[in-house]
């Protein structure tokens, strides 16, 4: 066996298994060795049926009482089911798309099950658990370090997929390790770096990752691979930063007194932090080297006003500004805000989205904006007659040419991939310079994560809210208090306010799928609220499956006040400013990340009215409840993001699996700021001294195989 041998050359695979491996991008023996466990279970951590609870991952040993096969009522999916019994009770187990297990499980047979517990109609089930039979190799006898008599060794648990169980992955990785394939794999990290940071070699780390003798070995292996992943990201970012800064940038030398005069016209006073960040940006703009800055600001902290000040400095120097946002609603909102900022200066502002193009001022009425054709807008942008253009991804089209683009602003920039960002900044005018770049996000990002994934950007943080904003009142609501909260919301609505209701999913799950998560669906909740709870008010619905035009229409009605309660999925997480909305309910709050909940509740922190956030949850999990409690006391989104990273661990800054293009092991590493800083230091040293990797050929090969990490 050799590392680059195809798996199919050494193992017989069923068609479904082959397809599953392809979905995971696992083709060679080396690919499989580099597939990390998501956690470990101690052999001694066996549990009893009597103590099992919904949502936990458990390991039990018992006997098969009965087993069989059937098909799901609606979907027709073939499935196996069995009843397993230990000395404390019985539990059902169900395997979807694995009907063959119904024949392999024979009454009286002793089996070990490992997997997640679900609940439906008051009954607990194992859903798609890994199963070990007496007549198959015991995991203990297969590990490199353990023996058949071991009683407390670590069992890796791998992220499973359809037709590919954790047990299958484990068994085949052990076969590869036993053949010594890991010893023939080339280590891309230099011995000098490994020694400096006390990291194991690749061969040793692979053994410790998949067959650890103890927790310490497993932790050291994860540390090595975490360092490696952040190291690669930092090199990627360092190269991007170096390449971008090869081109010059136009100096923007608008006098400070003029910028101050512009800011003094705002109907509010800049906070100290806003003033400091603005000074940082102005200093960057005065350099011939392009600014690459990330402005991270909590919800409602005033990022748009800073963007307007940077825009003024740019256009006052005779240059243009492109301002890109992720949604058409947000583009229209910023377009109208910028009109109020720049109308007194007689500066034209353009809007470009997939749906429309607009220009301010209108020839007919200098106080209003008007529709114009796309060709006309492109002509005026190219001539410099419209120096400020706000739009969606349409700004990245090749047809958009600026006369002298001085500044590109990207709002909620993590929602745009690296390639999209490059397209906005590339060849946008006829000069050899590139525009200054100001990226902005309201998503609270822990400092370690920001340092790791935004290695090509300088970081500015706004952590101070404007004066006059009332702190949001956040409460965790148990099921028995639901009606009391509905009455409180009714009082808010009668006072003329509006409310959001956020649900974790769009539609109800298939009742035949026992493994489906039982949680509130937006479509059903909207119907219940309209007919049974708030019939006297207008309830609207918005979710990601709706056509864009329909979503726009619903949001416009909500902004206009024609809808009192908007039921939605997290599609409204980033978006509109509706100051009249003062209440938000988040159903199944334990399903969301803390940072995401904070982002969602930011929708009602837009005015001087008292805002409320009600977290509806029926969780019995102590850790989940502890996380939610943090929302009732934490002052900023940054506090919550740090806490979320420490409490929930890998991949959990949002609720949808891998985030920011970083693996679970990488996310674990990002808790350790010393490791992040060390990887940055080593990566920058290589980029600065050996950007073509002449002294690091193995790194060059490794990086060539990596895709661009997308920040979305």
C-alpha positions as CSV (number, residue, x, y, z in Angstrom):
1,X,0.0,0.0,0.0
2,X,1.1,3.5,-0.9
3,X,-0.4,6.8,0.3
4,X,-1.6,7.9,-3.1
5,X,-3.1,4.5,-4.0
6,X,-6.8,4.6,-4.7
7,X,-9.0,3.1,-2.0
8,X,-10.6,0.9,-4.6
9,X,-7.3,-0.7,-5.3
10,X,-7.2,-2.3,-1.8
11,X,-10.8,-2.5,-0.5
12,X,-13.9,-3.8,-2.1
13,X,-16.5,-1.0,-2.1
14,X,-20.2,-1.1,-2.8
15,X,-21.5,1.5,-5.2
16,X,-23.2,3.5,-2.4
17,X,-20.0,3.5,-0.3
18,X,-17.9,4.6,-3.3
19,X,-20.3,7.5,-3.9
20,X,-20.3,8.4,-0.2
21,X,-16.5,8.6,-0.2
22,X,-16.6,10.8,-3.4
23,X,-19.0,13.2,-1.6
24,X,-16.4,13.5,1.2
25,X,-13.6,14.0,-1.4
26,X,-11.9,10.9,-0.2
27,X,-10.2,9.0,-3.0
28,X,-6.8,7.8,-1.8
29,X,-5.5,6.0,1.2
30,X,-3.9,9.3,2.3
31,X,-7.3,11.1,2.0
32,X,-8.8,8.5,4.4
33,X,-6.0,8.8,6.9
34,X,-6.5,12.6,6.9
35,X,-10.2,12.3,7.7
36,X,-10.3,13.2,11.4
37,X,-12.6,11.9,14.2
38,X,-15.2,14.3,15.5
39,X,-14.7,13.0,19.1
40,X,-13.6,10.0,21.1
41,X,-15.5,7.7,23.4
42,X,-13.9,5.8,26.2
43,X,-14.5,2.1,26.1
44,X,-15.3,2.4,29.8
45,X,-18.1,4.9,29.1
46,X,-20.8,2.4,28.3
47,X,-24.2,3.5,29.4
48,X,-27.5,1.8,30.4
49,X,-30.8,2.1,28.6
50,X,-32.5,3.4,31.7
51,X,-30.2,6.5,31.8
52,X,-30.4,7.5,28.1
53,X,-31.9,10.9,27.2
54,X,-32.9,12.6,24.0
55,X,-30.1,14.3,22.1
56,X,-27.1,12.6,23.7
57,X,-24.6,10.3,22.0
58,X,-24.5,7.0,23.8
59,X,-22.8,3.6,23.8
60,X,-24.7,0.6,25.1
61,X,-24.1,-3.2,25.1
62,X,-27.2,-5.4,24.9
63,X,-29.0,-8.3,23.3
64,X,-31.2,-8.2,20.3
65,X,-34.9,-8.9,21.3
66,X,-36.3,-8.7,17.7
67,X,-35.3,-7.2,14.4
68,X,-36.8,-6.7,10.9
69,X,-37.0,-4.6,7.8
70,X,-39.7,-2.2,6.4
71,X,-40.1,0.9,4.3
72,X,-40.9,4.4,5.4
73,X,-44.6,5.1,4.9
74,X,-44.2,8.3,2.7
75,X,-40.7,8.2,1.3
76,X,-40.4,4.4,0.8
77,X,-36.9,4.5,2.1
78,X,-35.8,0.9,3.1
79,X,-34.9,0.7,6.8
80,X,-34.0,-1.8,9.5
81,X,-35.3,-1.7,13.0
82,X,-34.6,-3.6,16.1
83,X,-35.3,-3.7,19.8
84,X,-32.2,-4.0,22.0
85,X,-32.3,-4.9,25.7
86,X,-29.9,-4.6,28.6
87,X,-30.4,-5.3,32.3
88,X,-32.1,-1.9,32.8
89,X,-34.6,-1.7,29.9
90,X,-35.3,-1.8,26.1
91,X,-34.7,0.7,23.3
92,X,-35.6,0.7,19.6
93,X,-32.9,1.3,17.0
94,X,-33.6,2.3,13.4
95,X,-31.2,2.3,10.4
96,X,-32.3,4.2,7.2
97,X,-31.0,2.9,3.9
98,X,-29.4,-0.1,5.7
99,X,-32.2,-2.7,5.5
100,X,-29.7,-5.5,5.4
101,X,-29.1,-5.0,9.1
102,X,-32.6,-6.3,9.8
103,X,-31.3,-9.8,8.7
104,X,-27.9,-9.6,10.3
105,X,-29.4,-8.8,13.7
106,X,-30.6,-12.1,15.2
107,X,-32.6,-12.4,18.4
108,X,-30.3,-13.3,21.3
109,X,-27.2,-11.8,19.6
110,X,-25.0,-9.5,21.7
111,X,-24.3,-6.2,20.1
112,X,-22.8,-2.9,20.9
113,X,-24.6,0.3,19.7
114,X,-23.0,3.7,19.4
115,X,-24.9,6.7,18.2
116,X,-27.4,9.5,18.8
117,X,-30.6,9.2,20.8
118,X,-33.8,10.8,19.4
119,X,-37.3,11.0,20.8
120,X,-40.6,10.8,19.0
121,X,-44.1,10.5,20.7
122,X,-42.4,10.0,24.1
123,X,-40.2,7.0,23.0
124,X,-36.5,7.0,22.7
125,X,-34.7,5.6,19.6
126,X,-31.2,5.1,18.4
127,X,-31.0,6.6,14.9
128,X,-28.5,5.1,12.5
129,X,-26.2,3.9,15.3
130,X,-22.9,2.1,14.6
131,X,-23.3,-1.5,15.5
132,X,-20.6,-4.1,16.4
133,X,-21.4,-7.8,16.2
134,X,-19.7,-10.6,18.1
135,X,-18.6,-12.1,14.8
136,X,-16.8,-8.9,13.5
137,X,-13.5,-7.6,14.8
138,X,-13.8,-5.8,18.1
139,X,-12.6,-2.2,17.9
140,X,-10.2,-2.9,20.9
141,X,-8.4,-5.6,19.0
142,X,-8.0,-3.3,16.0
143,X,-6.3,-0.3,17.5
144,X,-2.5,-0.1,17.2
145,X,-1.9,0.4,20.9
146,X,-4.6,-1.6,22.6
147,X,-5.1,-5.3,23.2
148,X,-8.1,-7.5,23.3
149,X,-8.1,-7.2,27.1
150,X,-8.1,-3.4,27.2
151,X,-11.0,-1.9,29.0
152,X,-10.6,1.8,28.7
153,X,-9.1,2.7,25.4
154,X,-10.4,5.6,23.2
155,X,-12.7,4.8,20.4
156,X,-12.7,7.5,17.6
157,X,-16.1,8.5,16.3
158,X,-16.1,9.8,12.8
159,X,-18.5,12.1,11.0
160,X,-20.7,9.5,9.2
161,X,-22.7,9.9,6.1
162,X,-25.3,7.8,4.3
163,X,-23.9,4.4,3.5
164,X,-20.7,5.1,5.4
165,X,-20.8,4.5,9.1
166,X,-18.2,5.7,11.7
167,X,-17.4,2.0,12.3
168,X,-16.6,1.4,8.6
169,X,-14.3,4.4,8.5
170,X,-12.5,3.3,11.7
171,X,-12.0,-0.3,10.6
172,X,-10.5,0.7,7.2
173,X,-8.2,3.4,8.7
174,X,-6.9,0.8,11.2
175,X,-6.1,-1.5,8.3
176,X,-4.2,1.3,6.5
177,X,-2.2,2.2,9.6
178,X,-1.4,-1.4,10.3
179,X,0.1,-1.5,6.8
180,X,2.4,1.4,7.7
181,X,1.1,3.7,5.0
182,X,1.3,6.7,7.3
183,X,5.1,6.3,7.5
184,X,5.4,6.9,3.7
185,X,3.4,10.2,3.8
186,X,5.5,13.3,3.3
187,X,5.3,15.9,6.1
188,X,4.8,19.4,4.6
189,X,5.6,21.1,7.9
190,X,9.4,21.6,8.4
191,X,11.2,19.8,11.3
192,X,12.3,23.2,12.5
193,X,8.7,24.4,13.0
194,X,7.6,21.1,14.5
195,X,10.4,21.2,17.1
196,X,9.9,24.8,17.9
197,X,6.3,24.3,18.8
198,X,6.6,20.8,20.2
199,X,4.4,19.3,17.5
200,X,4.4,15.6,16.5
201,X,5.5,14.5,13.0
202,X,2.8,13.7,10.5
203,X,3.3,9.9,10.9
204,X,3.1,10.1,14.7
205,X,0.1,12.5,14.6
206,X,-1.8,10.1,12.4
207,X,-1.4,7.3,14.8
208,X,-2.3,9.4,17.8
209,X,-5.3,10.8,15.9
210,X,-6.8,7.4,15.0
211,X,-5.4,5.1,17.7
212,X,-4.6,7.2,20.8
213,X,-3.4,5.5,23.9
214,X,-4.9,8.3,26.0
215,X,-6.5,11.8,25.9
216,X,-3.1,13.5,25.8
217,X,-2.0,11.7,22.6
218,X,-5.3,12.6,21.0
219,X,-5.0,16.2,22.0
220,X,-1.4,16.5,20.7
221,X,-2.5,15.1,17.3
222,X,-5.4,17.5,17.1
223,X,-3.0,20.4,18.1
224,X,-0.7,19.5,15.2
225,X,-3.4,19.3,12.6
226,X,-5.0,22.4,13.9
227,X,-1.8,24.3,13.7
228,X,-1.3,23.0,10.2
229,X,-4.7,24.1,9.0
230,X,-4.4,27.7,10.4
231,X,-0.9,27.8,9.1
232,X,-2.1,27.1,5.5
233,X,-4.9,29.6,5.8
234,X,-2.4,32.2,7.0
235,X,-0.1,31.5,4.0
236,X,-3.0,31.7,1.6
237,X,-4.0,35.1,3.1
238,X,-0.4,36.3,3.3
239,X,0.1,35.6,-0.4
240,X,-3.2,37.3,-1.3
241,X,-2.2,40.4,0.8
242,X,1.3,40.5,-0.8
243,X,-0.2,40.2,-4.3
244,X,-2.8,42.8,-3.7
245,X,-0.3,45.3,-2.3
246,X,2.1,44.9,-5.3
247,X,-0.2,47.3,-7.1
248,X,-0.2,50.8,-5.7
249,X,-3.2,52.7,-4.6
250,X,-4.2,56.3,-5.1
251,X,-3.5,58.6,-2.2
252,X,-6.6,60.2,-0.7
253,X,-5.7,63.5,0.9
254,X,-9.0,65.1,1.7
255,X,-8.2,67.6,4.6
256,X,-9.2,66.3,8.1
257,X,-11.2,69.5,8.7
258,X,-13.4,68.8,5.7
259,X,-14.0,65.2,6.9
260,X,-14.9,66.5,10.4
261,X,-17.3,69.0,8.9
262,X,-19.0,66.2,7.0
263,X,-19.3,64.1,10.2
264,X,-20.6,67.0,12.3
265,X,-23.7,67.1,10.0
266,X,-24.8,63.7,11.2
267,X,-27.9,63.8,13.5
268,X,-25.9,62.0,16.2
269,X,-22.5,62.4,17.7
270,X,-19.8,59.8,16.9
271,X,-18.8,57.6,19.8
272,X,-15.2,57.7,20.9
273,X,-14.6,54.3,19.1
274,X,-16.2,55.5,15.9
275,X,-13.9,58.5,15.9
276,X,-10.8,56.4,16.5
277,X,-11.7,53.9,13.8
278,X,-12.4,56.7,11.3
279,X,-9.0,58.1,12.1
280,X,-7.4,54.7,11.4
281,X,-9.2,54.5,8.0
282,X,-8.3,58.1,7.0
283,X,-4.6,57.4,7.7
284,X,-4.8,54.2,5.6
285,X,-6.4,56.1,2.7
286,X,-3.6,58.7,2.7
287,X,-1.0,56.0,1.8
288,X,0.0,54.9,-1.7
289,X,-0.3,51.3,-0.4
290,X,-3.9,49.9,-0.6
291,X,-5.8,49.7,2.6
292,X,-7.1,46.2,3.5
293,X,-9.1,46.7,6.6
294,X,-11.9,44.7,8.3
295,X,-14.3,46.8,10.4
296,X,-16.0,44.5,12.9
297,X,-18.9,46.3,14.7
298,X,-21.6,45.0,16.9
299,X,-25.2,45.3,15.9
300,X,-26.2,49.0,15.7
301,X,-22.7,50.3,16.4
302,X,-22.6,52.8,13.5
303,X,-20.5,51.1,10.8
304,X,-22.5,52.7,8.0
305,X,-21.7,56.2,9.3
306,X,-18.0,55.4,9.2
307,X,-18.4,54.0,5.7
308,X,-20.1,57.2,4.7
309,X,-17.2,59.3,6.2
310,X,-14.6,57.1,4.2
311,X,-16.8,57.6,1.1
312,X,-16.8,61.3,1.5
313,X,-13.0,61.4,1.9
314,X,-12.7,59.4,-1.3
315,X,-15.1,61.4,-3.5
316,X,-13.8,64.7,-2.2
317,X,-10.5,63.7,-3.7
318,X,-12.1,63.2,-7.1
319,X,-12.3,59.4,-6.9
320,X,-15.2,56.9,-7.0
321,X,-16.6,54.4,-4.4
322,X,-18.2,51.0,-4.9
323,X,-20.3,49.8,-2.0
324,X,-21.4,46.1,-2.2
325,X,-23.9,44.4,0.1
326,X,-25.4,40.9,0.1
327,X,-29.1,41.7,-0.5
328,X,-31.2,44.0,-2.6
329,X,-33.2,45.2,0.4
330,X,-29.9,46.2,2.2
331,X,-28.7,47.9,-1.0
332,X,-31.8,50.0,-1.2
333,X,-31.6,50.9,2.5
334,X,-28.0,52.1,2.2
335,X,-28.8,53.9,-1.0
336,X,-31.4,56.0,0.8
337,X,-29.2,56.5,3.8
338,X,-26.4,57.8,1.6
339,X,-28.7,60.2,-0.1
340,X,-29.4,61.9,3.3
341,X,-25.6,62.0,3.9
342,X,-24.6,63.5,0.5
343,X,-27.6,65.4,-0.8
344,X,-26.4,68.8,0.5
345,X,-23.1,68.3,-1.4
346,X,-24.8,67.8,-4.8
347,X,-23.0,64.4,-5.2
348,X,-24.8,61.8,-7.3
349,X,-25.5,58.4,-5.8
350,X,-26.3,55.3,-7.9
351,X,-28.1,52.0,-7.0
352,X,-27.5,48.8,-9.0
353,X,-29.2,45.5,-8.2
354,X,-30.5,42.6,-10.2
355,X,-33.9,44.2,-10.1
356,X,-33.4,47.9,-10.7
357,X,-31.0,50.8,-11.3
358,X,-31.6,54.2,-9.7
359,X,-30.0,57.6,-9.5
360,X,-30.1,60.5,-7.1
361,X,-30.8,63.2,-7.8
362,X,-33.6,63.0,-10.4
363,X,-33.6,65.6,-13.2
364,X,-37.3,66.1,-12.6
365,X,-37.0,66.6,-8.8
366,X,-33.6,67.2,-7.3
367,X,-34.9,66.0,-3.9
368,X,-35.9,62.5,-5.2
369,X,-34.3,59.5,-6.9
370,X,-35.5,57.9,-10.1
371,X,-35.3,54.7,-12.2
372,X,-32.7,54.8,-15.0
373,X,-31.6,52.1,-17.5
374,X,-28.7,49.9,-16.7
375,X,-26.7,51.1,-19.8
376,X,-27.2,54.8,-18.8
377,X,-26.1,54.0,-15.2
378,X,-23.0,52.2,-16.5
379,X,-22.2,55.1,-18.8
380,X,-22.4,57.7,-15.9
381,X,-20.3,55.4,-13.6
382,X,-17.6,55.0,-16.3
383,X,-17.5,58.8,-16.8
384,X,-17.4,59.5,-13.1
385,X,-20.6,61.5,-13.1
386,X,-22.0,59.1,-10.5
387,X,-19.1,58.7,-8.0
388,X,-20.9,56.6,-5.5
389,X,-22.5,53.3,-6.5
390,X,-24.3,51.0,-4.1
391,X,-25.3,47.5,-5.2
392,X,-25.3,43.8,-4.8
393,X,-23.1,41.2,-6.5
394,X,-24.0,42.9,-9.8
395,X,-21.1,45.4,-9.1
396,X,-18.7,42.5,-9.9
397,X,-19.9,42.2,-13.5
398,X,-17.3,43.0,-16.2
399,X,-19.5,45.6,-17.7
400,X,-19.1,47.8,-14.5
401,X,-16.1,50.1,-15.3
402,X,-15.1,53.0,-13.1
403,X,-13.2,56.1,-14.1
404,X,-11.0,56.1,-11.0
405,X,-12.2,53.7,-8.3
406,X,-10.6,54.8,-5.1
407,X,-12.5,52.7,-2.4
408,X,-14.4,49.5,-2.4
409,X,-16.6,48.8,0.6
410,X,-18.0,45.3,1.2
411,X,-20.7,45.0,3.8
412,X,-21.2,41.7,5.6
413,X,-18.1,40.6,3.7
414,X,-18.0,37.1,5.1
415,X,-21.0,36.4,2.9
416,X,-18.9,36.9,-0.2
417,X,-16.3,34.4,-1.1
418,X,-12.7,35.1,-1.8
419,X,-13.1,34.9,-5.6
420,X,-16.1,37.3,-5.4
421,X,-14.0,39.8,-3.5
422,X,-11.3,39.5,-6.1
423,X,-13.8,40.1,-8.9
424,X,-14.9,43.4,-7.4
425,X,-11.4,44.7,-7.0
426,X,-10.0,43.5,-10.3
427,X,-9.7,45.6,-13.4
428,X,-12.3,48.1,-12.4
429,X,-10.6,51.1,-14.0
430,X,-7.8,51.6,-16.6
431,X,-5.0,52.3,-14.1
432,X,-2.4,50.0,-12.6
433,X,-3.6,50.8,-9.1
434,X,-6.1,48.9,-7.0
435,X,-8.8,50.5,-4.8
436,X,-8.5,50.7,-1.0
437,X,-10.7,48.0,0.6
438,X,-12.9,48.4,3.6
439,X,-14.7,45.2,4.6
440,X,-17.4,45.3,7.3
441,X,-19.3,42.8,9.3
442,X,-21.8,42.9,12.1
443,X,-21.3,39.2,12.9
444,X,-19.4,39.1,16.2
445,X,-16.2,37.2,15.6
446,X,-13.8,36.1,18.4
447,X,-10.4,37.8,18.0
448,X,-8.7,34.5,17.6
449,X,-11.0,33.6,14.7
450,X,-10.7,37.0,13.1
451,X,-6.9,36.7,13.2
452,X,-7.0,33.2,11.8
453,X,-9.4,33.7,8.8
454,X,-8.8,37.3,8.0
455,X,-5.0,37.2,7.9
456,X,-4.9,39.5,4.9
457,X,-6.9,42.3,6.6
458,X,-6.1,44.8,9.3
459,X,-8.7,44.6,12.1
460,X,-10.7,47.5,13.6
461,X,-13.4,46.8,16.2
462,X,-16.4,48.9,17.2
463,X,-17.6,47.7,20.6
464,X,-19.5,50.8,21.7
465,X,-23.2,51.5,21.0
466,X,-24.5,54.9,20.2
467,X,-26.0,56.9,23.2
468,X,-29.7,56.7,23.7
469,X,-30.1,53.0,22.8
470,X,-31.8,50.9,25.5
471,X,-30.2,47.6,26.4
472,X,-32.3,44.7,25.1
473,X,-34.2,42.6,27.7
474,X,-33.6,38.9,26.9
475,X,-35.5,36.2,28.7
476,X,-35.5,32.4,28.4
477,X,-39.2,31.2,28.2
478,X,-40.3,27.8,29.3
479,X,-43.3,26.2,27.5
480,X,-45.7,26.9,30.5
481,X,-45.0,30.7,30.1
482,X,-45.7,30.9,26.4
483,X,-49.2,32.4,26.8
484,X,-47.9,35.1,29.2
485,X,-45.4,36.2,26.6
486,X,-48.0,36.3,23.9
487,X,-50.0,38.7,26.0
488,X,-47.0,40.9,26.5
489,X,-46.4,40.9,22.7
490,X,-50.0,41.8,22.1
491,X,-49.5,44.9,24.3
492,X,-46.5,45.9,22.2
493,X,-48.5,45.4,19.0
494,X,-51.4,47.4,20.3
495,X,-49.0,50.2,21.0
496,X,-48.1,50.3,17.3
497,X,-44.9,48.2,17.5
498,X,-44.0,45.2,15.3
499,X,-42.5,41.7,16.1
500,X,-40.4,39.0,14.5
501,X,-40.8,35.3,15.2
502,X,-37.8,33.1,14.1
503,X,-38.1,29.4,13.5
504,X,-35.3,26.9,13.0
505,X,-36.8,25.3,9.9
506,X,-39.1,26.1,7.0
507,X,-41.5,23.1,6.9
508,X,-42.6,20.3,9.2
509,X,-40.4,17.2,9.2
510,X,-41.6,14.0,7.6
511,X,-43.4,12.2,10.4
512,X,-42.1,8.9,9.1
513,X,-38.5,10.0,9.7
514,X,-37.8,9.2,13.3
515,X,-34.4,10.9,13.0
516,X,-35.9,14.2,11.8
517,X,-35.4,17.0,14.4
518,X,-38.7,17.9,16.0
519,X,-38.8,21.7,16.0
520,X,-40.9,24.6,15.0
521,X,-41.5,25.2,11.3
522,X,-42.0,28.7,10.0
523,X,-44.8,27.8,7.6
524,X,-46.9,26.1,10.3
525,X,-46.1,28.7,13.0
526,X,-47.2,31.6,10.7
527,X,-50.6,29.8,10.2
528,X,-51.1,29.1,13.9
529,X,-50.2,32.7,14.9
530,X,-52.5,34.2,12.3
531,X,-55.5,31.9,13.0
532,X,-55.3,31.1,16.7
533,X,-52.9,33.5,18.6
534,X,-53.0,36.9,16.9
535,X,-56.1,36.9,14.6
536,X,-56.5,40.6,15.0
537,X,-53.1,41.4,13.6
538,X,-51.5,40.8,10.2
539,X,-48.9,37.9,10.1
540,X,-46.4,37.6,7.3
541,X,-44.0,34.8,6.3
542,X,-40.5,34.8,4.7
543,X,-38.0,32.1,4.2
544,X,-35.2,31.1,1.8
545,X,-37.3,28.9,-0.5
546,X,-39.5,31.8,-1.6
547,X,-38.8,33.5,-4.9
548,X,-36.6,36.7,-4.5
549,X,-39.4,38.9,-5.7
550,X,-41.8,37.5,-3.1
551,X,-39.3,37.9,-0.3
552,X,-38.7,41.5,-1.4
553,X,-42.5,42.1,-1.4
554,X,-43.0,40.7,2.1
555,X,-40.1,42.7,3.5
556,X,-41.3,45.9,2.0
557,X,-44.8,45.3,3.5
558,X,-43.1,44.8,6.9
559,X,-41.0,47.9,6.6
560,X,-44.1,49.9,5.6
561,X,-46.0,48.6,8.7
562,X,-48.5,46.6,6.7
563,X,-47.4,43.4,8.5
564,X,-47.4,43.3,12.3
565,X,-45.7,40.0,12.9
566,X,-43.1,38.6,10.5
567,X,-42.4,34.9,10.8
568,X,-39.1,33.9,9.3
569,X,-36.2,31.6,9.3
570,X,-32.7,33.1,10.0
571,X,-33.0,34.6,6.5
572,X,-33.5,38.0,8.2
573,X,-30.3,37.6,10.2
574,X,-28.5,40.2,8.1
575,X,-30.7,42.9,6.7
576,X,-33.2,45.6,7.1
577,X,-33.6,48.4,9.5
578,X,-37.1,48.4,10.9
579,X,-36.9,50.7,14.0
580,X,-40.6,50.1,14.8
581,X,-39.9,46.4,15.4
582,X,-39.2,46.0,19.2
583,X,-39.9,42.3,19.9
584,X,-38.3,39.1,18.6
585,X,-39.2,35.5,19.5
586,X,-36.7,32.8,18.7
587,X,-38.2,29.4,18.7
588,X,-36.0,26.4,19.5
589,X,-33.3,28.8,20.6
590,X,-31.0,26.0,21.6
591,X,-30.7,25.2,17.9
592,X,-28.9,28.4,17.1
593,X,-25.4,29.6,17.9
594,X,-25.1,32.5,20.4
595,X,-23.5,34.8,17.9
596,X,-26.4,34.1,15.5
597,X,-29.0,34.8,18.1
598,X,-27.3,38.0,18.9
599,X,-27.3,38.9,15.3
600,X,-31.0,38.0,15.1
601,X,-32.0,40.1,18.1
602,X,-30.1,43.0,16.6
603,X,-33.1,43.4,14.3
604,X,-35.0,45.0,17.3
605,X,-32.1,47.1,18.6
606,X,-32.7,49.9,16.1
607,X,-34.5,52.7,18.0
608,X,-34.9,54.3,21.4
609,X,-37.9,52.0,22.1
610,X,-37.3,49.2,24.7
611,X,-36.4,46.1,22.8
612,X,-37.3,42.5,23.9
613,X,-35.9,39.1,22.9
614,X,-37.8,36.0,24.1
615,X,-35.9,32.7,23.7
616,X,-38.5,29.8,23.6
617,X,-36.8,26.6,24.6
618,X,-37.8,23.3,26.1
619,X,-34.2,21.9,26.4
620,X,-33.2,19.8,29.4
621,X,-29.6,19.9,28.4
622,X,-27.6,21.8,31.1
623,X,-24.9,23.0,28.6
624,X,-27.6,24.3,26.2
625,X,-29.4,26.1,29.0
626,X,-26.0,27.6,30.2
627,X,-25.4,28.9,26.7
628,X,-28.8,30.6,26.6
629,X,-28.4,32.1,30.0
630,X,-25.3,33.9,28.7
631,X,-27.5,35.9,26.4
632,X,-29.4,37.4,29.3
633,X,-26.3,39.0,30.7
634,X,-23.6,39.4,28.1
635,X,-23.2,43.0,27.0
636,X,-21.8,42.6,23.5
637,X,-21.8,40.2,20.7
638,X,-18.0,39.8,21.1
639,X,-18.5,38.5,24.6
640,X,-21.1,36.0,23.3
641,X,-18.9,34.9,20.4
642,X,-16.0,34.1,22.7
643,X,-18.3,32.3,25.1
644,X,-19.9,30.3,22.2
645,X,-16.5,29.2,21.0
646,X,-15.5,28.0,24.5
647,X,-18.9,26.3,25.3
648,X,-20.0,24.8,22.1
649,X,-16.6,24.1,20.6
650,X,-15.9,23.1,17.1
651,X,-17.9,24.5,14.1
652,X,-20.5,26.3,16.2
653,X,-20.3,30.0,15.7
654,X,-23.4,29.4,13.7
655,X,-25.8,26.5,13.7
656,X,-25.1,25.0,10.4
657,X,-22.1,22.8,10.4
658,X,-18.6,24.0,9.2
659,X,-18.2,27.7,9.4
660,X,-15.8,30.1,7.7
661,X,-14.3,27.3,5.6
662,X,-12.5,26.0,8.7
663,X,-12.8,22.3,9.8
664,X,-13.8,21.2,13.2
665,X,-10.2,20.6,14.3
666,X,-9.3,24.0,13.0
667,X,-12.1,25.6,14.9
668,X,-10.9,23.9,18.1
669,X,-7.5,25.4,17.5
670,X,-8.9,28.9,17.2
671,X,-9.7,28.8,20.9
672,X,-6.0,29.0,21.5
673,X,-4.7,32.5,20.6
674,X,-1.1,31.6,21.1
675,X,-1.4,28.9,18.5
676,X,-3.1,31.2,16.0
677,X,-0.4,33.9,16.6
678,X,2.3,31.3,16.2
679,X,0.9,30.0,12.9
680,X,0.6,33.6,11.7
681,X,4.2,34.4,12.6
682,X,5.5,31.3,10.8
683,X,3.3,31.8,7.8
684,X,4.3,35.5,7.4
685,X,8.0,34.6,7.7
686,X,7.7,32.2,4.8
687,X,5.6,34.6,2.7
688,X,8.1,37.4,3.3
689,X,11.3,35.5,2.7
690,X,10.3,32.7,0.3
691,X,7.0,33.7,-1.5
692,X,7.8,31.3,-4.3
693,X,8.5,28.4,-1.9
694,X,11.9,27.5,-3.4
695,X,13.0,26.4,0.1
696,X,9.6,24.8,0.9
697,X,8.7,22.7,-2.2
698,X,6.4,20.4,-0.2
699,X,4.4,23.4,1.1
700,X,4.0,24.5,-2.5
701,X,2.6,21.2,-3.5
702,X,0.2,21.1,-0.5
703,X,-1.0,24.6,-1.1
704,X,-1.6,23.9,-4.8
705,X,-4.1,21.2,-3.8
706,X,-6.0,23.4,-1.4
707,X,-9.0,25.4,-2.6
708,X,-9.5,29.0,-1.7
709,X,-10.9,29.2,1.7
710,X,-14.3,30.8,1.4
711,X,-15.5,33.1,4.2
712,X,-19.2,32.3,3.9
